[in-house]
């Protein structure tokens, strides 16, 4: 029966017309059912449908609220500049002198013979030189195990598509990379949140989720988790590696932010079943990036086939540029500079948001802010946007749309330091004033 969809369409029309405004609370489901003359079970389906469309968000113990801003269905968040005067959504860092460093490395691509080679098609295996340099970056010591994609997002897509068929179940953290959420929806993979505690995903929760209905794989960000900044401690990493081995589950480990930390990959504890994913988008630049995958031998053919089928292959020019930047030390130099910059920006965030519940890992380019009551994430994001500041509400990351945290992520990388300070001070004042303002 499609009755619940017709009711959801009516509510969506009220939101589009402005009769239900961003941040406005919907009535409890039983009252909604009574007001609309429908069954309580139908009302529950209506609320789930509205959440899946990105029109509302639920917050535990508070209710269901109309989202601020456009629904996320048009594309994953956090990939494009918002156009706001101060953008705390986008997180692409740029080091001092970055363009000059990169330009020097690109000079050799001006030679006709090098350029001609770089403009030829390239497959997921790249070139021997690229595999050698990428293996050094990934710390695998096995160049033959390296595959390439156009960027980190496509590398993740290729790994997931190779491991999980349409209709299959992928274990994920309760808060995860929004692009992964969008990817799973498009390829028909079910995201299964794995309960966590202060140390990260719980192995017992992973086993229980797999027992209820078998998982095909697990996707984790164990180092500098986006958005919370958590790095899973050694004891929990060992327990997770033991769990995936016992359950015979392949693991996709996202290491995109790992260059800011000092942790060895989880893959080092379960190398035979872990696909390690990294890229140059944060280390170098999103405009000329390459995605890397370190893939165990038995999975290599499947992942390469998925990259080809998805048209997620690198371009020869970007791969050649990346190989040169890795070989001449440019990537390492930019990584060191960005580690220092991230630490300085993190210090600014903690200083100007002192007194609030802010989590910011050392050398992280983002922080996670649990908002003071009675603020809700969507209402706070909407109020911040009126000040010309974009922040990312927790619902964007939540894999259970009906239970999202009253928290926002602040990306610290994009604004100039002076603009970042002004934004942090404005947001602190906004949080103190409360939504009644």
Secondary structure, DSSP 8 states (H G I E B T S, - for coil): --HHHHHHHHHHHHHHHTSS-TT-B---HHHHHHHHT--HHHHHHHHHHHHHTTSEEEETTTEEEE-SSS-GGGS-TTSS----SEESS------TTHHHHHHHHHGGGGSHHHHHHHTS---TT--HHHHHHHHHHHT-S-GGGEEEESSHHHHHHHHHHHH--TT-EEEEESB--HHHHHHHHHHT-EEEEE-EETTEE-HHHHHHHHHHS--SEEEE--SS-TTT-----HHHHHHHHHHHHHHT-EEEEE-TTGGGS----GGGTSTTTEEEEEESTTTT-GGG--EEEE--HHHHHHHHHHHHHTT----HHHHHHHHHHHHTTHHHHHHHHHHHHHHHHHHHHHHHTTTSEEE--TT-SEEEEE--TT--HHHHHHHHHHTTEE-EEGGGTBSSTTSB-SEEEEE-SSS-HHHHHHHHHHHHHHHHH-TT-
